[in-house]
Each structure stands twice: as C-alpha cells, then as structure tokens.
Amino acid sequence: MKKSLSSFIALCFLVIVLETGRVKATSRDLNDVILLANQQIQQPYRTGYHFQPPSNWMNDPNGPMLYQGVYHFFYQYNPYAATFGDVIIWAHAVSYDLVNWIHLDPAIYPTQEADSKSCWSGSATILPGNIPAMLYTGSDSKSRQVQDLAWPKNLSDPFLREWVKHPKNPLIIPPEGVKDDCFRDPSTAWRGPDGVWRIVVGGDRDNNGMALLYQSTDFVNWKRYDQPLSSAIATGTWECPDFYPVPLNSTNGLDTSVYGGSVRHVMKAGFEGHDWYTIGTYSPDRENFLPQNGLSLTGSTLDLRYDYGQFYASKSFFDDAKNRRVLWAWVPETDAPEDDIEKGWAGLQSFPRALWIDRSGKQLIQWPIEEIEELRQNEVNLQNKNLKPGSVLEIHGITASQADVTISFKLEELKDAEVLDTTSVDPQVLCNERGASSRGAIGPFGLLAMASKDLKEQSAIFFRVFQNQLGRYSVLMCSDLSRSTVRSNIDTTSYGAFVDIDPKSEEISLRNLIDHSIIESFGAGGKTCITSRIYPQFVNNEEAHLFAFNNGTQNVKISKMSAWSMKNAAFVVDQNVKSAA
Ligand SMILES: OC[C@H]1O[C@@](CO)(OC[C@@]2(O[C@H]3O[C@H](CO)[C@@H](O)[C@H](O)[C@H]3O)O[C@H](CO)[C@@H](O)[C@@H]2O)[C@@H](O)[C@@H]1O
C-alpha cells in the first residue's frame, strides 16, 4: 500500500515536471523524484510546497534574482550535517515559476583565503550588461568576516551553474571599531543619480547595531561612508540588512536603484532573532535615510516586524518580469537539534511573498505570490455561517495537512468586547496568557489547523477584539501553539501581534498556508503575518483536521471561506548534479 502510494506521488511529481516542459525526464529524474516522494511519506514534517533541500541544514536565503527568465535561489547550507556547522556554503536551485524547483550543485563554497572557513550570506546585484554579481561574506582562515565578490563563469548558461571569485577578495575588511566577527551580510547594491554604487553591510560598534554604508564606482573598490545609513542602540549586530524602494499607492515593486517623490524606502535588519523594518525617506545626494516615525529600529514592541513568528534573515528582490518585489525568509526549526539530526534536515523557506506599502503608508503588506494558485485543487466554500459562542465547525473536503485557506469573519456587535488598554501591552505575552481556550467576549475566533479529530492536538490561529476605556477597538492576532503537539522538547511558545484594522467597519480576514510542519498566517490581507512551526505527534496527512471555532461569548459570522488542498510542488535534483548523488 505504502509502495503504491509512493509511486503515485512520484508520478504526480513527474507529471508536474513534464508539464513545465523544461526539465528532461530521464530515469535518473524518476529515481530522484521517487526518493523525494518517499521522504515525504516517511517524514511527516517535510513539506509539500515550501522550499527545502533534500537533506541537511539550511538557513538564510541568499542572492535571489531573475536571470534570463530563470529564478535563482541560493541559500546557506551545511553540506555535512543537519545542524549549523563550521563549513557553510551557498547551495543553489532554479525555477521558472518560484513554485517548482530544480536543485543544482552548490554555487559558492570555500576556495580562497578570503572564504576558507565559510561562505555566508549575501545578495545579488544585476550589473549593466545583465551581469549578476554576488557580494557575500567570507569567513577567512582567521574567522574574520570579510566581504567578497563572485560572478557567473558562463553568462550563456541560464542556470548559472558555475561561479568564479574575484582574485582581489576580500574587497572589504572590518573597519576600525567593528569586531572581526560582527561584520557581515552585504545587501543588494543600488546606484545613485551620480552613478556610484552603494551597499549596506550589517555590523555593530559596542553592541549598537548598524547598517554600514559603502560606495564604489567599479563594484570592486569600496569606500566606507563615515555615517552608517541606519543604526540603533544596544541591538547587537544587524544581520542581513535589506534596503529598497517601495512606490506609494501601488502594489508594484521597484528596481533597487529608483528614487523620487512618490517613493519611500524600507530599511530591514535582523537582530534578536527577528526581522524588523522601518519605512522612511532616502536622499542619495545627502546620503541619509529618515525613518518616517522618527525612530530607528530598536527592537521594541512598537517596532514593525515582517512576521511575528519564525521568519528570519529575509531577503527581497525585484522581479522585473512581474513588476513586483518578492520576499524570502528562513523559517527555522523549533524542535530540538537531536530531532533535526534524526530527521536528517533542518530549516524551511517561507513561501515567496509579494510585498508592497499599505495605503496608509504606515506599514507593509505581504501576500503569497499569485503562482501559488497553480497548486490549488478541490476547492470548498462556505458563506454566511454563524459560529455560535463556544462552537467548533469542521471544514471537510480538503487535505487539511496541505492546504490554502482564506476565511473572513463579520462581527455584528462589539460593545461587549473585553476592556483592556492595549497601548502598553506586549501582544505576544497577551497571546500566551489568553490562548484559544481562554474564553473571551469577541473571540477568540479563528481556525484550528493541523488538529486531531479529538482536538487534543491543534494549532489555533485566532483573533480577539478588545476595547479601551474610550471605546477604541484593537484586534489581536495570535498563533497559539500550546496544544500543537503532545511531544515534549518542542518550543510551543505562542506568537501574537495587533492588526491595524477597525473591526467596526471592516471584516477580519485570515489566510493560512498549511504545509505539514509550517503554517504561514496572514491577517487582514497581509497586514499582520505570523509563521509557525509545528510537530504534532498524531496528526499528519490523512489524520489532519481543520476547524473554524469561536470561543467568545458573542456570535461571530463566517461571511465567506474558501479552502483548497494543495498539490505537491516539484522539487527535483538536476541530472547533472555531482554532489547530491
Ligand atoms: O550562515 C551564516 C549567516 O547566518 C546569519 C543569520 O542567520 O548568522 C547566523 C550566525 O550564527 C548563529 O545562527 C546560526 C543559525 O543561523 C546558529 O545555528 C548558530 O549557532 C549561531 O551562531 O552565524 C554566525 C556564526 O556563528 C553568527 O555570528 C551568527 O549569529 C548571517 O548573519 C550569516 O551570514
């Protein structure tokens, strides 16, 4: 039975691959496909449509870009183990649609003194003449973090399989005052109106995190600008800074070298395990970036985060084929390292998200790229369904372990909302204190995903409405993982954030991408995002259930709901791969 199911899944993979019409189907492909399909069956936590390598450790996304119609995705990878290691390299995969992937041989690995220990994170810049250039951090023989340059050996190979390194590497060494191990992750470069290239590199001075600014006319000789482009007190080293323009009043993206009156800039930095961002105005002539709220990134609960769950070291790129900015992020494991060793792998990537500035101009919106819809099947719908206080409603007809679910809630009466001054409250603490089983008035209501039939295991993604003394409402969004598994040694901390909507006049929507051990949740059309990792013991594949629930004392109406089972994306190993054989 198991064998025929695995052959069936393998066949499905193959059909998808053949349908792309671009990958030669050979017996070797089929074997690889069967191998990956078997892993899926034997390993309940492997994903169906979220990117992951066949095995081993993966962390940050590196240098995503589009070149000659092919999307390239590089990532931090340990070729030897399922844990972070002494040697980390750039693994490489390509795709025609950001959904189905072909794994290639690693692209960038230690070959020089300037990267002899590891090749750490970095970014792609497309230089004039359509030449991709990768700036990345090398850990040199003395474990010093330096910035290096590599480019493709053969520009006529759209898969860009081989990469060469600049003989002058390292091009940038840690400046005075920045410790050798606190200087990394060069950004995509942008060019000012003066034709000069700029990048930021993450670092810190005396524990004050910063995006150090460098300039170059030839992409090889880089000079540091006196002032960092952005900095903050006591945040520690900024990792993987990203700096890019977003147009006002548009969902489009912009090339990284665009400026102008109707453009704002986003500064993103990773520290304390989260990706923080601020929106502001950048003047290349004065070389300054002014955050619009006057605040730099501080890591306080007032700061904005891309995602309030597990989502780190993200990187965006401009996709000029679809005029959009696309965001990738590493989604770490929250099980124990021993579990990862046993699984033989660790780390996922978020499903690529399009990103743009909200109409308010105050925050970003993120939404899974539209190509995800090619994986949808077996649509089920609901409309105008009342969720009585204390009720649970099972959503039948989809594969609940691999699904895309959108649901909108309509609240008729808000006057009984719990009273709480939310201005000085940490939403994550609130979600941990008042989980899905803590009865409220308007909520908690939402979805119970990856749930067992008896609800002993369940991951609750829900909303709860509060009002302050003046009758102003706040909407809290939580991912309550406290009952996500009966296993021990799993981090089941809940996540939470407020959602910037007015529940008096707006419905509250929730989209969930469920994929075995990951749930990406998008509140209010992508205003608030929470990514969760889950490791249920009893719930997988056929045994997974999905419910809508309302544990408030007031009625909640599901105004509409659409849910789909998701097909597996194709993840195949290129037939020329030497290292993965
Ligand atoms: O792969 C190196 C790149 O990863 C980054 C951001 O994720 O730095 C991570 C860092 O190591 C810590 O994070 C590891 C997982 O990413 C963790 O498993 C390890 O135990 C931590 O030390 O890598 C260096 C070297 O350890 C450390 O200074 C970072 O915090 C990014 O900044 C790197 O380019």
The ligand as a Tripos MOL2 file, in Angstrom:
@<TRIPOS>MOLECULE
LIG
   34    36     1     0     0
SMALL
NO_CHARGES

@<TRIPOS>ATOM
      1 O1         25.0800   31.2270    7.9990 O.3       1 LIG1
      2 C1         25.6620   32.4070    8.4660 C.3       1 LIG1
      3 C2         24.7120   33.5200    8.1850 C.3       1 LIG1
      4 O2         23.5910   33.3860    9.0710 O.3       1 LIG1
      5 C3         23.4490   34.5670    9.8410 C.3       1 LIG1
      6 C4         21.9710   34.8850   10.0800 C.3       1 LIG1
      7 O3         21.1840   33.7590   10.2290 O.3       1 LIG1
      8 O4         24.1850   34.4770   11.0370 O.3       1 LIG1
      9 C5         23.9830   33.4300   11.9260 C.3       1 LIG1
     10 C6         25.1670   33.2040   12.8600 C.3       1 LIG1
     11 O5         25.0780   32.0880   13.7010 O.3       1 LIG1
     12 C7         24.0890   31.8620   14.5960 C.3       1 LIG1
     13 O6         22.9580   31.4380   13.8810 O.3       1 LIG1
     14 C8         23.0020   30.0960   13.4320 C.3       1 LIG1
     15 C9         21.8030   29.8800   12.5710 C.3       1 LIG1
     16 O7         21.7430   30.8580   11.5840 O.3       1 LIG1
     17 C10        23.0590   29.2580   14.7000 C.3       1 LIG1
     18 O8         22.7060   27.9420   14.4960 O.3       1 LIG1
     19 C11        24.4480   29.4590   15.2900 C.3       1 LIG1
     20 O9         24.6120   28.6430   16.4210 O.3       1 LIG1
     21 C12        24.6030   30.8960   15.6850 C.3       1 LIG1
     22 O10        25.9490   31.1460   15.9920 O.3       1 LIG1
     23 O11        26.3300   32.8800   12.1130 O.3       1 LIG1
     24 C13        27.4580   33.4430   12.7330 C.3       1 LIG1
     25 C14        28.4670   32.3760   13.0320 C.3       1 LIG1
     26 O12        28.0160   31.5290   14.0290 O.3       1 LIG1
     27 C15        26.9990   34.1510   13.9740 C.3       1 LIG1
     28 O13        27.8120   35.2400   14.2040 O.3       1 LIG1
     29 C16        25.5840   34.4520   13.6020 C.3       1 LIG1
     30 O14        24.7680   34.8470   14.6500 O.3       1 LIG1
     31 C17        24.1020   35.6420    8.9750 C.3       1 LIG1
     32 O15        24.4210   36.8010    9.6750 O.3       1 LIG1
     33 C18        25.2940   34.8940    8.4550 C.3       1 LIG1
     34 O16        25.8110   35.4420    7.2720 O.3       1 LIG1
@<TRIPOS>BOND
     1     1     2 1
     2     2     3 1
     3     3     4 1
     4     3    33 1
     5     4     5 1
     6     5     6 1
     7     5     8 1
     8     5    31 1
     9     6     7 1
    10     8     9 1
    11     9    10 1
    12    10    11 1
    13    10    23 1
    14    10    29 1
    15    11    12 1
    16    12    13 1
    17    12    21 1
    18    13    14 1
    19    14    15 1
    20    14    17 1
    21    15    16 1
    22    17    18 1
    23    17    19 1
    24    19    20 1
    25    19    21 1
    26    21    22 1
    27    23    24 1
    28    24    25 1
    29    24    27 1
    30    25    26 1
    31    27    28 1
    32    27    29 1
    33    29    30 1
    34    31    32 1
    35    31    33 1
    36    33    34 1
@<TRIPOS>SUBSTRUCTURE
     1 LIG1         1 GROUP 0 **** ****
